[in-house]
Amino acid sequence: MAQEEGVSLAEVRARVGASHGITDLAPKLHFYDSWAPDYDQDVATLQYRAPRLAVDCLSQAFPGLPHDALILDVACGTGLVAAELQARGFSQLHGVDGSPGMLEQARARSLYQHLSLCTLGQELLPSPEGTFDAVLMVGALSDGQVPCTAIPELLRVTKPGGLVCLTTRTNPSNLRYKEALEATLDGLEQARVWQRLVAWPVDRWELATSELEVGPNTLTEGFISGIVYLYRKVEVT
Ligand SMILES: C[S@@+](CC[C@H](N)C(=O)[O-])C[C@H]1O[C@@H](n2cnc3c(N)ncnc32)[C@H](O)[C@@H]1O
């Protein structure tokens, strides 16, 4: 059930902080199912900025007209990324997510032409190779969510010359995952399948939910830090 107005920061921190301790995918997706009706309000309370930052980054580098572009929002959740995309003129939007509850909220936004249930790391994306002008994945690269091994699948469905925008958190509790992610990203660059355009560190990513998330040099007035990456898939030669 959707929460009453005026939920306190302490309540949100307790609810969301508990989910960070879930490091297996099935219970994590189950948590998202139950959280879905309250997700938008809770992440607004935490001043979660990743959807806006990622879409800013993508739209500044996007070479064509936004309304001509076909975009895939991976781990789309309730559709916060779609709302940001639409505000910048991107209107052809597809979404996938592993949580039926989150997809139900996304469907209610009426911003996506197609929404599909798909669990990254276990299933392939439901699109042919080279379909999308840009692919985003925001807020889903961490332990118990999307494994680093799923990154090549994002590249597969991106058009040659298309863009891939990813985010992750850079606070202490996510640093081990971030290192593995960067090894994957760098490996694909060394294999010359994509080229890094942007790696944008951001101090005020969202409010921390617990002491476990914070540490020296990562906490700015209660915020944890994060990073936005942007890559261009190489053209076929
Ligand atoms: C923190 S939410 C982010 C949602 C949205 N991108 C945003 O920024 O508001 C993470 C989303 O990733 C989805 N997710 C996590 N792991 C997944 C996986 N392996 N495959 C598909 N979706 C996954 C969850 O269901 C959830 O909707």
The ligand as an ORCA input file, in Angstrom:
! r2SCAN-3c Opt
* xyz 0 1
  C      17.185      1.271     -7.399
  S      16.020      0.699     -8.584
  C      16.394      1.832     -9.933
  C      15.192      2.030    -10.814
  C      15.357      3.177    -11.802
  N      16.363      2.863    -12.795
  C      15.698      4.439    -11.054
  O      16.837      4.911    -11.153
  O      14.798      4.948    -10.353
  C      16.769     -0.802     -9.196
  C      15.875     -1.550    -10.180
  O      16.647     -2.594    -10.764
  C      15.841     -3.747    -10.877
  N      16.758     -4.883    -10.903
  C      17.667     -5.207     -9.964
  N      18.361     -6.274    -10.370
  C      17.871     -6.624    -11.579
  C      18.198     -7.653    -12.514
  N      19.179     -8.544    -12.295
  N      17.488     -7.705    -13.676
  C      16.511     -6.808    -13.921
  N      16.167     -5.822    -13.079
  C      16.852     -5.740    -11.931
  C      14.930     -3.693     -9.675
  O      13.765     -4.456     -9.854
  C      14.656     -2.194     -9.561
  O      13.510     -1.841    -10.280
*
